[in-house]
Amino acid sequence: MIAAAEIERMTLVERMETMELLWRSLSSKPGSLVSPAWHGKVLQKRLAKIESGQAEFLTVAQLKKRLSKRRR
């Protein structure tokens, strides 16, 4: 197994490539990845908001602006 210290010594490119390899490995067996129950509940609430017309949709620019305000 790789230690955290080894990951820290990697370049950004090496870490990104490693992350991609890990994702490919995990996603190659989709049935083995089980989402927690709370994911389904969040999706149900969001769908209900959309269907009721209460959902708010943002452009990427609007989202970035909103997120930058939260960081302050």
CHARMM-style PDB file with segment names, atoms N, HN, CA, C and O in Angstrom:
ATOM      1  N   MET     1       0.848  -1.172   0.000  1.00  0.00      PROA
ATOM      2  CA  MET     1       0.000   0.000   0.000  1.00  0.00      PROA
ATOM      3  C   MET     1       0.897   1.240   0.000  1.00  0.00      PROA
ATOM      4  O   MET     1       1.993   1.235   0.559  1.00  0.00      PROA
ATOM      5  N   ILE     2       0.412   2.273  -0.626  1.00  0.00      PROA
ATOM      6  HN  ILE     2      -0.479   2.276  -1.081  1.00  0.00      PROA
ATOM      7  CA  ILE     2       1.172   3.513  -0.713  1.00  0.00      PROA
ATOM      8  C   ILE     2       0.908   4.365   0.529  1.00  0.00      PROA
ATOM      9  O   ILE     2      -0.232   4.487   0.976  1.00  0.00      PROA
ATOM     10  N   ALA     3       1.949   4.941   1.068  1.00  0.00      PROA
ATOM     11  HN  ALA     3       2.875   4.842   0.705  1.00  0.00      PROA
ATOM     12  CA  ALA     3       1.836   5.780   2.260  1.00  0.00      PROA
ATOM     13  C   ALA     3       1.535   7.223   1.869  1.00  0.00      PROA
ATOM     14  O   ALA     3       1.876   7.663   0.771  1.00  0.00      PROA
ATOM     15  N   ALA     4       0.895   7.952   2.778  1.00  0.00      PROA
ATOM     16  HN  ALA     4       0.619   7.595   3.670  1.00  0.00      PROA
ATOM     17  CA  ALA     4       0.548   9.356   2.527  1.00  0.00      PROA
ATOM     18  C   ALA     4       1.787  10.174   2.198  1.00  0.00      PROA
ATOM     19  O   ALA     4       1.737  11.065   1.350  1.00  0.00      PROA
ATOM     20  N   ALA     5       2.892   9.881   2.858  1.00  0.00      PROA
ATOM     21  HN  ALA     5       2.933   9.157   3.547  1.00  0.00      PROA
ATOM     22  CA  ALA     5       4.127  10.631   2.610  1.00  0.00      PROA
ATOM     23  C   ALA     5       4.602  10.444   1.171  1.00  0.00      PROA
ATOM     24  O   ALA     5       5.155  11.366   0.571  1.00  0.00      PROA
ATOM     25  N   GLU     6       4.387   9.259   0.623  1.00  0.00      PROA
ATOM     26  HN  GLU     6       3.938   8.510   1.110  1.00  0.00      PROA
ATOM     27  CA  GLU     6       4.783   9.009  -0.771  1.00  0.00      PROA
ATOM     28  C   GLU     6       3.925   9.839  -1.718  1.00  0.00      PROA
ATOM     29  O   GLU     6       4.417  10.362  -2.718  1.00  0.00      PROA
ATOM     30  N   ILE     7       2.668   9.952  -1.404  1.00  0.00      PROA
ATOM     31  HN  ILE     7       2.268   9.527  -0.593  1.00  0.00      PROA
ATOM     32  CA  ILE     7       1.765  10.754  -2.238  1.00  0.00      PROA
ATOM     33  C   ILE     7       2.198  12.213  -2.208  1.00  0.00      PROA
ATOM     34  O   ILE     7       2.202  12.880  -3.243  1.00  0.00      PROA
ATOM     35  N   GLU     8       2.558  12.707  -1.048  1.00  0.00      PROA
ATOM     36  HN  GLU     8       2.555  12.166  -0.207  1.00  0.00      PROA
ATOM     37  CA  GLU     8       2.994  14.095  -0.912  1.00  0.00      PROA
ATOM     38  C   GLU     8       4.250  14.393  -1.723  1.00  0.00      PROA
ATOM     39  O   GLU     8       4.459  15.528  -2.151  1.00  0.00      PROA
ATOM     40  N   ARG     9       5.084  13.381  -1.937  1.00  0.00      PROA
ATOM     41  HN  ARG     9       4.915  12.459  -1.589  1.00  0.00      PROA
ATOM     42  CA  ARG     9       6.316  13.597  -2.715  1.00  0.00      PROA
ATOM     43  C   ARG     9       6.057  13.581  -4.219  1.00  0.00      PROA
ATOM     44  O   ARG     9       6.931  13.962  -4.999  1.00  0.00      PROA
ATOM     45  N   MET    10       4.881  13.151  -4.631  1.00  0.00      PROA
ATOM     46  HN  MET    10       4.171  12.842  -3.997  1.00  0.00      PROA
ATOM     47  CA  MET    10       4.552  13.105  -6.058  1.00  0.00      PROA
ATOM     48  C   MET    10       4.317  14.521  -6.581  1.00  0.00      PROA
ATOM     49  O   MET    10       3.922  15.419  -5.837  1.00  0.00      PROA
ATOM     50  N   THR    11       4.566  14.696  -7.858  1.00  0.00      PROA
ATOM     51  HN  THR    11       4.887  13.967  -8.463  1.00  0.00      PROA
ATOM     52  CA  THR    11       4.219  15.960  -8.501  1.00  0.00      PROA
ATOM     53  C   THR    11       2.700  15.999  -8.676  1.00  0.00      PROA
ATOM     54  O   THR    11       2.023  14.982  -8.530  1.00  0.00      PROA
ATOM     55  N   LEU    12       2.184  17.162  -8.985  1.00  0.00      PROA
ATOM     56  HN  LEU    12       2.734  17.989  -9.104  1.00  0.00      PROA
ATOM     57  CA  LEU    12       0.751  17.291  -9.224  1.00  0.00      PROA
ATOM     58  C   LEU    12       0.315  16.370 -10.365  1.00  0.00      PROA
ATOM     59  O   LEU    12      -0.718  15.708 -10.269  1.00  0.00      PROA
ATOM     60  N   VAL    13       1.093  16.329 -11.429  1.00  0.00      PROA
ATOM     61  HN  VAL    13       1.932  16.867 -11.507  1.00  0.00      PROA
ATOM     62  CA  VAL    13       0.757  15.477 -12.583  1.00  0.00      PROA
ATOM     63  C   VAL    13       0.726  14.011 -12.165  1.00  0.00      PROA
ATOM     64  O   VAL    13      -0.176  13.273 -12.563  1.00  0.00      PROA
ATOM     65  N   GLU    14       1.696  13.585 -11.372  1.00  0.00      PROA
ATOM     66  HN  GLU    14       2.428  14.184 -11.048  1.00  0.00      PROA
ATOM     67  CA  GLU    14       1.731  12.191 -10.914  1.00  0.00      PROA
ATOM     68  C   GLU    14       0.516  11.862 -10.044  1.00  0.00      PROA
ATOM     69  O   GLU    14      -0.060  10.779 -10.157  1.00  0.00      PROA
ATOM     70  N   ARG    15       0.133  12.793  -9.183  1.00  0.00      PROA
ATOM     71  HN  ARG    15       0.600  13.673  -9.091  1.00  0.00      PROA
ATOM     72  CA  ARG    15      -1.045  12.558  -8.337  1.00  0.00      PROA
ATOM     73  C   ARG    15      -2.315  12.489  -9.168  1.00  0.00      PROA
ATOM     74  O   ARG    15      -3.185  11.659  -8.909  1.00  0.00      PROA
ATOM     75  N   MET    16      -2.425  13.363 -10.173  1.00  0.00      PROA
ATOM     76  HN  MET    16      -1.718  14.037 -10.384  1.00  0.00      PROA
ATOM     77  CA  MET    16      -3.611  13.332 -11.038  1.00  0.00      PROA
ATOM     78  C   MET    16      -3.676  12.022 -11.823  1.00  0.00      PROA
ATOM     79  O   MET    16      -4.747  11.432 -11.960  1.00  0.00      PROA
ATOM     80  N   GLU    17      -2.545  11.575 -12.331  1.00  0.00      PROA
ATOM     81  HN  GLU    17      -1.675  12.054 -12.220  1.00  0.00      PROA
ATOM     82  CA  GLU    17      -2.502  10.306 -13.077  1.00  0.00      PROA
ATOM     83  C   GLU    17      -2.862   9.142 -12.164  1.00  0.00      PROA
ATOM     84  O   GLU    17      -3.575   8.226 -12.575  1.00  0.00      PROA
ATOM     85  N   THR    18      -2.378   9.173 -10.939  1.00  0.00      PROA
ATOM     86  HN  THR    18      -1.799   9.917 -10.605  1.00  0.00      PROA
ATOM     87  CA  THR    18      -2.691   8.120  -9.979  1.00  0.00      PROA
ATOM     88  C   THR    18      -4.179   8.117  -9.652  1.00  0.00      PROA
ATOM     89  O   THR    18      -4.805   7.062  -9.559  1.00  0.00      PROA
ATOM     90  N   MET    19      -4.730   9.305  -9.480  1.00  0.00      PROA
ATOM     91  HN  MET    19      -4.222  10.162  -9.555  1.00  0.00      PROA
ATOM     92  CA  MET    19      -6.153   9.423  -9.192  1.00  0.00      PROA
ATOM     93  C   MET    19      -6.978   8.868 -10.354  1.00  0.00      PROA
ATOM     94  O   MET    19      -7.982   8.190 -10.137  1.00  0.00      PROA
ATOM     95  N   GLU    20      -6.560   9.151 -11.568  1.00  0.00      PROA
ATOM     96  HN  GLU    20      -5.744   9.702 -11.745  1.00  0.00      PROA
ATOM     97  CA  GLU    20      -7.259   8.639 -12.750  1.00  0.00      PROA
ATOM     98  C   GLU    20      -7.208   7.110 -12.787  1.00  0.00      PROA
ATOM     99  O   GLU    20      -8.207   6.458 -13.088  1.00  0.00      PROA
ATOM    100  N   LEU    21      -6.047   6.550 -12.482  1.00  0.00      PROA
ATOM    101  HN  LEU    21      -5.235   7.080 -12.238  1.00  0.00      PROA
ATOM    102  CA  LEU    21      -5.925   5.091 -12.438  1.00  0.00      PROA
ATOM    103  C   LEU    21      -6.837   4.483 -11.378  1.00  0.00      PROA
ATOM    104  O   LEU    21      -7.479   3.459 -11.614  1.00  0.00      PROA
ATOM    105  N   LEU    22      -6.891   5.120 -10.207  1.00  0.00      PROA
ATOM    106  HN  LEU    22      -6.370   5.951 -10.016  1.00  0.00      PROA
ATOM    107  CA  LEU    22      -7.772   4.631  -9.143  1.00  0.00      PROA
ATOM    108  C   LEU    22      -9.233   4.694  -9.575  1.00  0.00      PROA
ATOM    109  O   LEU    22      -9.997   3.757  -9.342  1.00  0.00      PROA
ATOM    110  N   TRP    23      -9.618   5.808 -10.208  1.00  0.00      PROA
ATOM    111  HN  TRP    23      -8.997   6.569 -10.397  1.00  0.00      PROA
ATOM    112  CA  TRP    23     -11.004   5.944 -10.644  1.00  0.00      PROA
ATOM    113  C   TRP    23     -11.358   4.888 -11.688  1.00  0.00      PROA
ATOM    114  O   TRP    23     -12.433   4.291 -11.633  1.00  0.00      PROA
ATOM    115  N   ARG    24     -10.452   4.659 -12.640  1.00  0.00      PROA
ATOM    116  HN  ARG    24      -9.579   5.144 -12.685  1.00  0.00      PROA
ATOM    117  CA  ARG    24     -10.704   3.625 -13.649  1.00  0.00      PROA
ATOM    118  C   ARG    24     -10.902   2.266 -12.989  1.00  0.00      PROA
ATOM    119  O   ARG    24     -11.790   1.505 -13.372  1.00  0.00      PROA
ATOM    120  N   SER    25     -10.077   1.970 -12.003  1.00  0.00      PROA
ATOM    121  HN  SER    25      -9.356   2.589 -11.692  1.00  0.00      PROA
ATOM    122  CA  SER    25     -10.178   0.704 -11.295  1.00  0.00      PROA
ATOM    123  C   SER    25     -11.520   0.578 -10.565  1.00  0.00      PROA
ATOM    124  O   SER    25     -12.167  -0.468 -10.617  1.00  0.00      PROA
ATOM    125  N   LEU    26     -11.926   1.646  -9.891  1.00  0.00      PROA
ATOM    126  HN  LEU    26     -11.400   2.496  -9.849  1.00  0.00      PROA
ATOM    127  CA  LEU    26     -13.189   1.613  -9.153  1.00  0.00      PROA
ATOM    128  C   LEU    26     -14.400   1.558 -10.080  1.00  0.00      PROA
ATOM    129  O   LEU    26     -15.341   0.802  -9.838  1.00  0.00      PROA
ATOM    130  N   SER    27     -14.371   2.351 -11.128  1.00  0.00      PROA
ATOM    131  HN  SER    27     -13.606   2.964 -11.325  1.00  0.00      PROA
ATOM    132  CA  SER    27     -15.534   2.446 -12.015  1.00  0.00      PROA
ATOM    133  C   SER    27     -15.657   1.277 -12.983  1.00  0.00      PROA
ATOM    134  O   SER    27     -16.682   1.139 -13.650  1.00  0.00      PROA
ATOM    135  N   SER    28     -14.650   0.448 -13.071  1.00  0.00      PROA
ATOM    136  HN  SER    28     -13.817   0.560 -12.529  1.00  0.00      PROA
ATOM    137  CA  SER    28     -14.733  -0.701 -13.972  1.00  0.00      PROA
ATOM    138  C   SER    28     -15.691  -1.767 -13.451  1.00  0.00      PROA
ATOM    139  O   SER    28     -16.089  -2.663 -14.194  1.00  0.00      PROA
ATOM    140  N   LYS    29     -16.058  -1.670 -12.182  1.00  0.00      PROA
ATOM    141  HN  LYS    29     -15.734  -0.942 -11.579  1.00  0.00      PROA
ATOM    142  CA  LYS    29     -17.001  -2.610 -11.561  1.00  0.00      PROA
ATOM    143  C   LYS    29     -18.112  -1.797 -10.899  1.00  0.00      PROA
ATOM    144  O   LYS    29     -18.154  -1.691  -9.673  1.00  0.00      PROA
ATOM    145  N   PRO    30     -19.016  -1.218 -11.704  1.00  0.00      PROA
ATOM    146  CA  PRO    30     -20.013  -0.300 -11.149  1.00  0.00      PROA
ATOM    147  C   PRO    30     -20.921  -0.933 -10.098  1.00  0.00      PROA
ATOM    148  O   PRO    30     -21.385  -0.232  -9.200  1.00  0.00      PROA
ATOM    149  N   GLY    31     -21.180  -2.198 -10.179  1.00  0.00      PROA
ATOM    150  HN  GLY    31     -20.803  -2.768 -10.908  1.00  0.00      PROA
ATOM    151  CA  GLY    31     -22.037  -2.854  -9.194  1.00  0.00      PROA
ATOM    152  C   GLY    31     -21.407  -2.927  -7.816  1.00  0.00      PROA
ATOM    153  O   GLY    31     -22.103  -3.121  -6.820  1.00  0.00      PROA
ATOM    154  N   SER    32     -20.093  -2.772  -7.756  1.00  0.00      PROA
ATOM    155  HN  SER    32     -19.527  -2.615  -8.565  1.00  0.00      PROA
ATOM    156  CA  SER    32     -19.421  -2.860  -6.463  1.00  0.00      PROA
ATOM    157  C   SER    32     -19.432  -1.537  -5.712  1.00  0.00      PROA
ATOM    158  O   SER    32     -19.108  -1.498  -4.525  1.00  0.00      PROA
ATOM    159  N   LEU    33     -19.803  -0.448  -6.392  1.00  0.00      PROA
ATOM    160  HN  LEU    33     -20.066  -0.480  -7.357  1.00  0.00      PROA
ATOM    161  CA  LEU    33     -19.887   0.855  -5.747  1.00  0.00      PROA
ATOM    162  C   LEU    33     -21.326   1.116  -5.324  1.00  0.00      PROA
ATOM    163  O   LEU    33     -22.211   1.264  -6.167  1.00  0.00      PROA
ATOM    164  N   VAL    34     -21.554   1.171  -4.036  1.00  0.00      PROA
ATOM    165  HN  VAL    34     -20.835   1.051  -3.351  1.00  0.00      PROA
ATOM    166  CA  VAL    34     -22.901   1.389  -3.526  1.00  0.00      PROA
ATOM    167  C   VAL    34     -22.958   2.764  -2.871  1.00  0.00      PROA
ATOM    168  O   VAL    34     -22.180   3.072  -1.968  1.00  0.00      PROA
ATOM    169  N   SER    35     -23.886   3.573  -3.338  1.00  0.00      PROA
ATOM    170  HN  SER    35     -24.518   3.322  -4.071  1.00  0.00      PROA
ATOM    171  CA  SER    35     -24.054   4.899  -2.750  1.00  0.00      PROA
ATOM    172  C   SER    35     -24.768   4.767  -1.410  1.00  0.00      PROA
ATOM    173  O   SER    35     -25.620   3.896  -1.239  1.00  0.00      PROA
ATOM    174  N   PRO    36     -24.420   5.629  -0.465  1.00  0.00      PROA
ATOM    175  CA  PRO    36     -25.130   5.593   0.815  1.00  0.00      PROA
ATOM    176  C   PRO    36     -26.578   6.027   0.640  1.00  0.00      PROA
ATOM    177  O   PRO    36     -26.899   6.741  -0.310  1.00  0.00      PROA
ATOM    178  N   ALA    37     -27.443   5.610   1.533  1.00  0.00      PROA
ATOM    179  HN  ALA    37     -27.183   5.030   2.305  1.00  0.00      PROA
ATOM    180  CA  ALA    37     -28.879   5.904   1.436  1.00  0.00      PROA
ATOM    181  C   ALA    37     -29.155   7.401   1.383  1.00  0.00      PROA
ATOM    182  O   ALA    37     -30.101   7.834   0.726  1.00  0.00      PROA
ATOM    183  N   TRP    38     -28.333   8.197   2.072  1.00  0.00      PROA
ATOM    184  HN  TRP    38     -27.565   7.845   2.606  1.00  0.00      PROA
ATOM    185  CA  TRP    38     -28.602   9.632   2.098  1.00  0.00      PROA
ATOM    186  C   TRP    38     -28.440  10.265   0.726  1.00  0.00      PROA
ATOM    187  O   TRP    38     -29.031  11.313   0.464  1.00  0.00      PROA
ATOM    188  N   HSD    39     -27.647   9.650  -0.167  1.00  0.00      PROA
ATOM    189  HN  HSD    39     -27.167   8.799   0.046  1.00  0.00      PROA
ATOM    190  CA  HSD    39     -27.522  10.182  -1.534  1.00  0.00      PROA
ATOM    191  C   HSD    39     -28.882  10.146  -2.226  1.00  0.00      PROA
ATOM    192  O   HSD    39     -29.287  11.115  -2.868  1.00  0.00      PROA
ATOM    193  N   GLY    40     -29.578   9.027  -2.091  1.00  0.00      PROA
ATOM    194  HN  GLY    40     -29.250   8.239  -1.570  1.00  0.00      PROA
ATOM    195  CA  GLY    40     -30.895   8.882  -2.705  1.00  0.00      PROA
ATOM    196  C   GLY    40     -31.887   9.897  -2.167  1.00  0.00      PROA
ATOM    197  O   GLY    40     -32.700  10.443  -2.913  1.00  0.00      PROA
ATOM    198  N   LYS    41     -31.814  10.146  -0.853  1.00  0.00      PROA
ATOM    199  HN  LYS    41     -31.154   9.702  -0.247  1.00  0.00      PROA
ATOM    200  CA  LYS    41     -32.726  11.113  -0.231  1.00  0.00      PROA
ATOM    201  C   LYS    41     -32.470  12.525  -0.762  1.00  0.00      PROA
ATOM    202  O   LYS    41     -33.412  13.268  -1.036  1.00  0.00      PROA
ATOM    203  N   VAL    42     -31.204  12.891  -0.905  1.00  0.00      PROA
ATOM    204  HN  VAL    42     -30.438  12.287  -0.682  1.00  0.00      PROA
ATOM    205  CA  VAL    42     -30.861  14.210  -1.446  1.00  0.00      PROA
ATOM    206  C   VAL    42     -31.373  14.338  -2.874  1.00  0.00      PROA
ATOM    207  O   VAL    42     -31.941  15.366  -3.244  1.00  0.00      PROA
ATOM    208  N   LEU    43     -31.174  13.296  -3.678  1.00  0.00      PROA
ATOM    209  HN  LEU    43     -30.713  12.461  -3.378  1.00  0.00      PROA
ATOM    210  CA  LEU    43     -31.646  13.338  -5.064  1.00  0.00      PROA
ATOM    211  C   LEU    43     -33.167  13.441  -5.139  1.00  0.00      PROA
ATOM    212  O   LEU    43     -33.697  14.158  -5.987  1.00  0.00      PROA
ATOM    213  N   GLN    44     -33.871  12.730  -4.260  1.00  0.00      PROA
ATOM    214  HN  GLN    44     -33.440  12.147  -3.571  1.00  0.00      PROA
ATOM    215  CA  GLN    44     -35.334  12.807  -4.237  1.00  0.00      PROA
ATOM    216  C   GLN    44     -35.810  14.223  -3.925  1.00  0.00      PROA
ATOM    217  O   GLN    44     -36.742  14.724  -4.555  1.00  0.00      PROA
ATOM    218  N   LYS    45     -35.157  14.874  -2.935  1.00  0.00      PROA
ATOM    219  HN  LYS    45     -34.401  14.467  -2.423  1.00  0.00      PROA
ATOM    220  CA  LYS    45     -35.534  16.238  -2.569  1.00  0.00      PROA
ATOM    221  C   LYS    45     -35.275  17.203  -3.726  1.00  0.00      PROA
ATOM    222  O   LYS    45     -36.083  18.091  -3.997  1.00  0.00      PROA
ATOM    223  N   ARG    46     -34.149  17.021  -4.401  1.00  0.00      PROA
ATOM    224  HN  ARG    46     -33.493  16.299  -4.181  1.00  0.00      PROA
ATOM    225  CA  ARG    46     -33.819  17.906  -5.523  1.00  0.00      PROA
ATOM    226  C   ARG    46     -34.797  17.718  -6.679  1.00  0.00      PROA
ATOM    227  O   ARG    46     -35.225  18.691  -7.301  1.00  0.00      PROA
ATOM    228  N   LEU    47     -35.147  16.473  -6.963  1.00  0.00      PROA
ATOM    229  HN  LEU    47     -34.799  15.682  -6.458  1.00  0.00      PROA
ATOM    230  CA  LEU    47     -36.106  16.193  -8.032  1.00  0.00      PROA
ATOM    231  C   LEU    47     -37.467  16.794  -7.699  1.00  0.00      PROA
ATOM    232  O   LEU    47     -38.131  17.355  -8.570  1.00  0.00      PROA
ATOM    233  N   ALA    48     -37.879  16.679  -6.449  1.00  0.00      PROA
ATOM    234  HN  ALA    48     -37.340  16.223  -5.740  1.00  0.00      PROA
ATOM    235  CA  ALA    48     -39.166  17.254  -6.036  1.00  0.00      PROA
ATOM    236  C   ALA    48     -39.161  18.770  -6.219  1.00  0.00      PROA
ATOM    237  O   ALA    48     -40.164  19.345  -6.640  1.00  0.00      PROA
ATOM    238  N   LYS    49     -38.038  19.420  -5.906  1.00  0.00      PROA
ATOM    239  HN  LYS    49     -37.223  18.952  -5.564  1.00  0.00      PROA
ATOM    240  CA  LYS    49     -37.930  20.867  -6.101  1.00  0.00      PROA
ATOM    241  C   LYS    49     -38.057  21.234  -7.574  1.00  0.00      PROA
ATOM    242  O   LYS    49     -38.726  22.205  -7.930  1.00  0.00      PROA
ATOM    243  N   ILE    50     -37.407  20.447  -8.421  1.00  0.00      PROA
ATOM    244  HN  ILE    50     -36.863  19.659  -8.132  1.00  0.00      PROA
ATOM    245  CA  ILE    50     -37.475  20.695  -9.868  1.00  0.00      PROA
ATOM    246  C   ILE    50     -38.908  20.535 -10.353  1.00  0.00      PROA
ATOM    247  O   ILE    50     -39.428  21.384 -11.076  1.00  0.00      PROA
ATOM    248  N   GLU    51     -39.535  19.446  -9.950  1.00  0.00      PROA
ATOM    249  HN  GLU    51     -39.112  18.757  -9.363  1.00  0.00      PROA
ATOM    250  CA  GLU    51     -40.899  19.158 -10.409  1.00  0.00      PROA
ATOM    251  C   GLU    51     -41.917  20.181  -9.910  1.00  0.00      PROA
ATOM    252  O   GLU    51     -42.917  20.443 -10.578  1.00  0.00      PROA
ATOM    253  N   SER    52     -41.662  20.758  -8.735  1.00  0.00      PROA
ATOM    254  HN  SER    52     -40.849  20.545  -8.192  1.00  0.00      PROA
ATOM    255  CA  SER    52     -42.590  21.757  -8.185  1.00  0.00      PROA
ATOM    256  C   SER    52     -42.315  23.155  -8.727  1.00  0.00      PROA
ATOM    257  O   SER    52     -43.067  24.089  -8.450  1.00  0.00      PROA
ATOM    258  N   GLY    53     -41.236  23.301  -9.498  1.00  0.00      PROA
ATOM    259  HN  GLY    53     -40.625  22.542  -9.723  1.00  0.00      PROA
ATOM    260  CA  GLY    53     -40.892  24.598 -10.057  1.00  0.00      PROA
ATOM    261  C   GLY    53     -40.154  25.503  -9.086  1.00  0.00      PROA
ATOM    262  O   GLY    53     -39.989  26.693  -9.355  1.00  0.00      PROA
ATOM    263  N   GLN    54     -39.707  24.957  -7.958  1.00  0.00      PROA
ATOM    264  HN  GLN    54     -39.841  23.990  -7.739  1.00  0.00      PROA
ATOM    265  CA  GLN    54     -39.017  25.756  -6.943  1.00  0.00      PROA
ATOM    266  C   GLN    54     -37.494  25.691  -7.059  1.00  0.00      PROA
ATOM    267  O   GLN    54     -36.781  26.337  -6.291  1.00  0.00      PROA
ATOM    268  N   ALA    55     -37.006  24.926  -8.003  1.00  0.00      PROA
ATOM    269  HN  ALA    55     -37.585  24.402  -8.628  1.00  0.00      PROA
ATOM    270  CA  ALA    55     -35.556  24.784  -8.149  1.00  0.00      PROA
ATOM    271  C   ALA    55     -34.965  26.051  -8.740  1.00  0.00      PROA
ATOM    272  O   ALA    55     -35.584  26.720  -9.567  1.00  0.00      PROA
ATOM    273  N   GLU    56     -33.760  26.363  -8.301  1.00  0.00      PROA
ATOM    274  HN  GLU    56     -33.257  25.819  -7.629  1.00  0.00      PROA
ATOM    275  CA  GLU    56     -33.046  27.525  -8.822  1.00  0.00      PROA
ATOM    276  C   GLU    56     -31.851  27.015  -9.620  1.00  0.00      PROA
ATOM    277  O   GLU    56     -31.031  26.250  -9.113  1.00  0.00      PROA
ATOM    278  N   PHE    57     -31.767  27.444 -10.858  1.00  0.00      PROA
ATOM    279  HN  PHE    57     -32.433  28.065 -11.270  1.00  0.00      PROA
ATOM    280  CA  PHE    57     -30.662  27.032 -11.712  1.00  0.00      PROA
ATOM    281  C   PHE    57     -29.737  28.220 -11.928  1.00  0.00      PROA
ATOM    282  O   PHE    57     -30.188  29.337 -12.180  1.00  0.00      PROA
ATOM    283  N   LEU    58     -28.438  27.964 -11.827  1.00  0.00      PROA
ATOM    284  HN  LEU    58     -28.072  27.056 -11.623  1.00  0.00      PROA
ATOM    285  CA  LEU    58     -27.445  29.019 -11.963  1.00  0.00      PROA
ATOM    286  C   LEU    58     -26.551  28.767 -13.166  1.00  0.00      PROA
ATOM    287  O   LEU    58     -26.331  27.624 -13.569  1.00  0.00      PROA
ATOM    288  N   THR    59     -26.047  29.839 -13.725  1.00  0.00      PROA
ATOM    289  HN  THR    59     -26.225  30.767 -13.398  1.00  0.00      PROA
ATOM    290  CA  THR    59     -25.003  29.696 -14.739  1.00  0.00      PROA
ATOM    291  C   THR    59     -23.701  29.396 -13.994  1.00  0.00      PROA
ATOM    292  O   THR    59     -23.635  29.538 -12.773  1.00  0.00      PROA
ATOM    293  N   VAL    60     -22.691  28.990 -14.714  1.00  0.00      PROA
ATOM    294  HN  VAL    60     -22.745  28.875 -15.705  1.00  0.00      PROA
ATOM    295  CA  VAL    60     -21.393  28.736 -14.088  1.00  0.00      PROA
ATOM    296  C   VAL    60     -20.862  30.022 -13.457  1.00  0.00      PROA
ATOM    297  O   VAL    60     -20.316  29.992 -12.354  1.00  0.00      PROA
ATOM    298  N   ALA    61     -21.016  31.133 -14.141  1.00  0.00      PROA
ATOM    299  HN  ALA    61     -21.459  31.157 -15.037  1.00  0.00      PROA
ATOM    300  CA  ALA    61     -20.547  32.420 -13.612  1.00  0.00      PROA
ATOM    301  C   ALA    61     -21.268  32.772 -12.314  1.00  0.00      PROA
ATOM    302  O   ALA    61     -20.635  33.239 -11.367  1.00  0.00      PROA
ATOM    303  N   GLN    62     -22.580  32.555 -12.255  1.00  0.00      PROA
ATOM    304  HN  GLN    62     -23.094  32.176 -13.025  1.00  0.00      PROA
ATOM    305  CA  GLN    62     -23.339  32.840 -11.043  1.00  0.00      PROA
ATOM    306  C   GLN    62     -22.893  31.933  -9.899  1.00  0.00      PROA
ATOM    307  O   GLN    62     -22.778  32.379  -8.757  1.00  0.00      PROA
ATOM    308  N   LEU    63     -22.647  30.684 -10.200  1.00  0.00      PROA
ATOM    309  HN  LEU    63     -22.741  30.322 -11.127  1.00  0.00      PROA
ATOM    310  CA  LEU    63     -22.194  29.739  -9.180  1.00  0.00      PROA
ATOM    311  C   LEU    63     -20.834  30.138  -8.623  1.00  0.00      PROA
ATOM    312  O   LEU    63     -20.626  30.120  -7.410  1.00  0.00      PROA
ATOM    313  N   LYS    64     -19.915  30.497  -9.503  1.00  0.00      PROA
ATOM    314  HN  LYS    64     -20.085  30.512 -10.489  1.00  0.00      PROA
ATOM    315  CA  LYS    64     -18.583  30.925  -9.062  1.00  0.00      PROA
ATOM    316  C   LYS    64     -18.686  32.147  -8.150  1.00  0.00      PROA
ATOM    317  O   LYS    64     -18.000  32.228  -7.131  1.00  0.00      PROA
ATOM    318  N   LYS    65     -19.539  33.087  -8.518  1.00  0.00      PROA
ATOM    319  HN  LYS    65     -20.096  33.021  -9.346  1.00  0.00      PROA
ATOM    320  CA  LYS    65     -19.711  34.295  -7.716  1.00  0.00      PROA
ATOM    321  C   LYS    65     -20.264  33.939  -6.339  1.00  0.00      PROA
ATOM    322  O   LYS    65     -19.789  34.455  -5.327  1.00  0.00      PROA
ATOM    323  N   ARG    66     -21.263  33.063  -6.295  1.00  0.00      PROA
ATOM    324  HN  ARG    66     -21.649  32.644  -7.117  1.00  0.00      PROA
ATOM    325  CA  ARG    66     -21.855  32.648  -5.029  1.00  0.00      PROA
ATOM    326  C   ARG    66     -20.826  31.930  -4.154  1.00  0.00      PROA
ATOM    327  O   ARG    66     -20.752  32.173  -2.949  1.00  0.00      PROA
ATOM    328  N   LEU    67     -20.045  31.056  -4.755  1.00  0.00      PROA
ATOM    329  HN  LEU    67     -20.105  30.858  -5.733  1.00  0.00      PROA
ATOM    330  CA  LEU    67     -19.033  30.319  -3.993  1.00  0.00      PROA
ATOM    331  C   LEU    67     -17.917  31.232  -3.481  1.00  0.00      PROA
ATOM    332  O   LEU    67     -17.410  31.036  -2.377  1.00  0.00      PROA
ATOM    333  N   SER    68     -17.542  32.217  -4.275  1.00  0.00      PROA
ATOM    334  HN  SER    68     -17.954  32.376  -5.172  1.00  0.00      PROA
ATOM    335  CA  SER    68     -16.479  33.123  -3.832  1.00  0.00      PROA
ATOM    336  C   SER    68     -16.950  33.958  -2.642  1.00  0.00      PROA
ATOM    337  O   SER    68     -16.136  34.310  -1.788  1.00  0.00      PROA
ATOM    338  N   LYS    69     -18.231  34.281  -2.564  1.00  0.00      PROA
ATOM    339  HN  LYS    69     -18.892  33.996  -3.258  1.00  0.00      PROA
ATOM    340  CA  LYS    69     -18.768  35.023  -1.418  1.00  0.00      PROA
ATOM    341  C   LYS    69     -18.723  34.177  -0.163  1.00  0.00      PROA
ATOM    342  O   LYS    69     -18.487  34.705   0.924  1.00  0.00      PROA
ATOM    343  N   ARG    70     -18.947  32.870  -0.284  1.00  0.00      PROA
ATOM    344  HN  ARG    70     -19.139  32.441  -1.167  1.00  0.00      PROA
ATOM    345  CA  ARG    70     -18.927  31.973   0.881  1.00  0.00      PROA
ATOM    346  C   ARG    70     -17.540  31.820   1.464  1.00  0.00      PROA
ATOM    347  O   ARG    70     -17.400  31.581   2.664  1.00  0.00      PROA
ATOM    348  N   ARG    71     -16.528  31.948   0.655  1.00  0.00      PROA
ATOM    349  HN  ARG    71     -16.642  32.142  -0.319  1.00  0.00      PROA
ATOM    350  CA  ARG    71     -15.136  31.749   1.104  1.00  0.00      PROA
ATOM    351  C   ARG    71     -14.621  32.917   1.919  1.00  0.00      PROA
ATOM    352  O   ARG    71     -13.623  32.779   2.625  1.00  0.00      PROA
ATOM    353  N   ARG    72     -15.260  34.034   1.841  1.00  0.00      PROA
ATOM    354  HN  ARG    72     -16.071  34.146   1.268  1.00  0.00      PROA
ATOM    355  CA  ARG    72     -14.780  35.234   2.542  1.00  0.00      PROA
ATOM    356  C   ARG    72     -15.091  35.202   4.004  1.00  0.00      PROA
ATOM    357  OT1 ARG    72     -14.752  36.139   4.728  1.00  0.00      PROA
TER     358      ARG     72
END
